[in-house]
Amino acid sequence: MKKTLSHQKGVTLLGMLTAVLVICFGTMLVIKVMPPYMQNYAVRDAMKDISKQANVAQMTKAKIKDKLERRLQVEGINAAIAENLIVDKVDGKLHMVLKYEKRVAVVGNVDFVFKFDEQVKIE
């Protein structure tokens, strides 16, 4: 039997390189995207822990903000995020609101912008 090109099957070198490039680019994006989400999870966890502490409802807004800054510093998170913390009283209950955005450079002048909005009721 004589094999012709129409009967041959497989991936060409160009196809293989394209697949490898797509996989590498996807992996790079995942590596760049995961840290901001992990950081946000730690921020949210810190806010929830602070809201469940005893006597936190009697603390001043500055003291609550200081507690969050210290907790974030222990977690290794930029304390500048805590500067965006707003402690307000809504319907007689204190709420912590933290809105911030994180920019991650992807390639050249292309950035991903992540906007986070965390709200926790102080019990």
GIBEL-V917501 format. One record per pair of residues at least 6 apart in sequence whose C-alpha atoms are under 7 Angstrom apart, sorted by the first residue. I is the first residue (numbers start at 1). J is the second residue. Records with the same first field share a line. If there is no record, write none. Layout:
BEGIN
I = J, J
END
This chain:
BEGIN
36 = 102
43 = 72
44 = 118
46 = 68, 71
47 = 68, 120
48 = 120
51 = 121, 122, 123
52 = 122, 123
57 = 94, 122
61 = 87
65 = 82, 85
68 = 82
69 = 79, 82
72 = 79
73 = 79
81 = 100
84 = 98, 99, 100
85 = 96, 97, 98
86 = 96, 97, 98
87 = 94, 95, 96, 97
88 = 94, 95, 96
89 = 95
93 = 122
94 = 121, 122
95 = 119, 120, 121, 122
96 = 119, 120, 121
97 = 118, 119, 120
98 = 117, 118, 119
99 = 116, 117, 118
100 = 115, 116, 117
101 = 113, 114, 115, 116
102 = 113, 114, 115
103 = 111, 112, 113, 114
104 = 111, 112, 113
105 = 111, 112
106 = 112
END
